């Protein structure tokens, strides 16, 4: 969910000396970008455009489980739990796998081709992540240097060194 901070006009003074500051936010669900107004305790941690994790109770179906729905009517639609920080470990691989040439069967429609291509890309990326995580599997596979990504990594490191 993405957040947009609205200034809080009236702040409860009991929270002023604590780590958590309550504020009112407008958050958007990433699936359909529907906006929700939320009151949260993450005031000091969030900035506009940050990504947060929480529970979406507006899509929760409790019909068969709860006898007294009166209590649930007063629950908020969204409950925010924490801020999600960008993954700093996401880096380009300095290795690649070589592939054998293969004959592919052409799908009947363009839409099928698109879906199959996306599925194959996702599966291949998952396989590469498994190789990165499993040292034993990595030792059994021939990995080759990816000169293009190595050059990009060196340029990025040089740019970081110049900034500091």
N, C-alpha and C positions, 0 to 999 in steps of 0.2 A: 504494500500500500504506500502511496506517496502522500506526503503531508503538506498542508498549507497552513501556516500559523496565522491566527487572528489575535490581535492584542486583547488582553483580558482587562476589562475596565475595573472590575472589582475583585481584588485579591484578598483571600482570607489571610489575616495577619499571623495566624498560628503556624503557617507554613514558611514564613519569611526566613527563619533561621535554620531550616532543614535542607537536606540534600535535594529533595524533590519539590518542584514548583508546579502547582496545578495551572493549566492553561486550557483554553478552548481551541480546538483545531478543526480544520476541514480536511478529511482524508479521502482519497480516492482508491477504490478497489482496482487492482491492476487488470482483472479479468475484463471488466466492462466500463471502467472509469466512472462508476457511479459515485457521487460525492456523499459523505456522511459527516455530520457535525458531532464532534467527540470532545469530552472533557477528560484530560489525562494528567498524570503526575510527572510526565517527562519534559516539563517546560524548559529546564536548564540544558537538556541534552539535544533537543530537536531544533533544526533550522528548516526553512522552507525548501522543499524538494527532497528531504531525507526519506529514506525507506524505513518503514516500521513493520513489526510483526505483531499480530494480535488475533483475537477471535472475532469472527463475523457471525453474530447471533441472529442477523436478519434472515439468513438462509437455513437456520436450524429448524428442524421439524421435530416437535416434542408431543404431538397429538396423542400417541398411545402410551406415553410414559409418565405424564404428569396429570394428576387429578385436579389440582388447583391451579388454573392458568392465571389467576388474579395476580400472583406474585411475579410472574414472568412478564406481564404487560409493562411493568415499570423498569425492566432491565434495559440497558442501552443496546443499540444495534451493534456497536463495535466496542471491544475492550482491547486497548493497546497494551502490549507487554514490554517490548524493548525496541531499541533502535538497531537497525541492521547496518553494519559497517561494510564498506566495499572490500572485496577480497584482494588483499595486497599480494597474496601468494600467486595470484593468477599471472603466470608468465609464459612466454612462448617457449616451446620446446626447441632445444638445440639439436634434436635428432628427428629422424623420420624413418618410415618403413618403405621399402621398395615393394612394388606390386607387379604381379604378372599381368600380361595383357589378357583380357577376357572378352568374350563375345557376349553382348547383352541383347536380350529380347526386347524389342520396342513395345511399350505399352499401347493400348488402344486409344487412350485419350491423353491430352496434355495434363489434365488434372491428376490422372493416375501416375504419370511420369513425375510430376511435382511431388506428390505424396511419397512415392517410392524413393525419390532422391533425398527427401528430408529424413525419412526413416533410416536410410543407409548412412547418412551423415551423422545422425544421432548415435546409431549403433557403433560406428567407427570411432567417434569421439569418446564414447563410453569405454571402448576397448583400449584406446590410448591411455585413458585415466587409470584403467586397471593395470596396465603395464607400468605406469609411473608409480603406482602404489605398491606393487608386488615385486620386491627385489629378486626373488627366486625366478619368477616368470621372465623378468627382464634379462636375467643371465642366460636364458635359453633361446632368446630371440636376437637375430642380427639387426642391430640398430645402425643407421648411417647418419653422418653429420648433415645437418640442414644449414648450408652456408648462408642462405638468405636470412633466416631467423637469427643466426649468429651475428651477422653484420648489424641487423636492427638492434639487437641486444647491446652490442658494443657502442653503437651511436647513442642509445638511451643512457647507458652508464656514463659516457663522456659528457652528455648534456647535464646529467645530475651532478657530476663532479664540477662542472663550470658554475652551476648555480650556488654551490656551497663554498 
